Amino acid sequence: MFDAGWLNIGSLVLGLVAWIIPIINLTVGKKQMNKKWIALTIISFSACAIAICLQIFYNLYLVNIEDWSALSEMRAVAIASTVLAVVTILLNALTLFLYRNRGTM
């Protein structure tokens, strides 16, 4: 019916998008004032949230097919999801700090 491997690929791609957007915001911010930084920050957080949701859906798929050995690796998924969320928050907080200070000058 559908290949569940796409859930992992989608999660990886969206996780990278969640990190790349604030990095681009930070590099562009040094050269010029990026007027779309708020929208890009929202997109970054949304990509992070969807990436984590895709991992939850993949785990639901594993439960439905009763692949209990694959579910025993949930600790790695939990750690990876936590790292994704924390790094996304830190990068976007740094972007917020950079643009907030520029707005007051």
C-alpha positions in Angstrom: 0.0 0.0 0.0 2.6 2.6 1.0 6.3 2.4 1.9 6.9 3.4 5.5 10.5 4.1 4.7 9.4 7.5 3.3 8.3 8.5 6.8 12.0 8.3 7.9 13.3 10.0 4.8 10.7 12.8 5.2 11.6 13.1 8.9 15.3 13.4 8.1 14.7 16.0 5.3 12.4 18.1 7.5 14.8 17.9 10.4 17.6 19.3 8.1 15.3 22.0 6.9 14.5 22.9 10.5 18.3 23.5 11.1 19.2 25.0 7.7 16.6 27.8 7.7 17.9 29.5 10.9 21.5 29.0 9.8 20.7 30.8 6.6 18.9 33.5 8.6 22.0 33.9 10.7 24.4 34.2 7.8 22.2 36.5 5.8 21.6 38.6 9.0 25.2 39.5 9.2 25.1 41.1 5.7 21.6 42.6 5.6 18.4 42.9 7.5 16.2 39.9 6.5 12.6 41.1 6.6 11.2 37.6 6.4 12.9 36.2 9.5 9.7 35.7 11.5 8.1 33.7 8.7 11.3 31.6 8.3 11.4 31.0 12.0 7.8 29.7 12.0 8.7 27.4 9.0 11.7 26.1 10.9 9.7 25.2 14.0 6.9 23.7 11.8 9.5 21.5 10.0 10.8 20.3 13.3 7.3 19.5 14.6 6.4 17.6 11.4 9.6 15.7 11.5 8.9 14.5 15.0 5.3 13.6 14.0 6.6 11.5 11.1 8.7 9.6 13.6 5.6 9.0 15.7 3.7 7.8 12.6 6.5 5.4 11.8 6.4 4.0 15.3 2.6 3.6 14.9 3.3 1.7 11.7 5.7 -0.6 13.5 3.1 -1.3 16.2 0.5 -2.1 13.5 2.8 -4.6 11.8 3.8 -5.9 15.3 7.6 -5.4 14.7 8.5 -5.4 18.4 12.2 -5.7 17.8 12.2 -2.4 15.9 10.3 -0.8 18.7 13.0 -1.7 21.1 15.1 1.1 19.6 12.8 3.8 20.8 15.5 5.2 23.1 17.5 6.3 20.0 14.4 7.9 18.4 13.7 9.7 21.6 17.2 11.0 21.8 17.3 12.1 18.2 14.0 13.9 18.5 15.2 15.7 21.6 18.4 16.8 19.9 16.4 18.0 16.9 14.0 20.0 19.1 16.8 21.5 21.3 19.0 22.5 18.4 16.1 24.0 16.5 15.1 26.0 19.5 18.7 27.2 20.1 19.2 28.2 16.5 15.9 30.1 16.3 16.5 31.7 19.7 19.9 32.9 18.4 18.2 34.3 15.3 15.6 36.1 17.5 18.4 37.6 19.6 20.3 38.7 16.5 17.3 40.4 14.9 15.9 41.9 18.1 19.2 43.6 18.8 19.3 45.0 15.2 15.8 46.3 15.5 16.7 48.5 18.5 19.8 50.1 16.9 
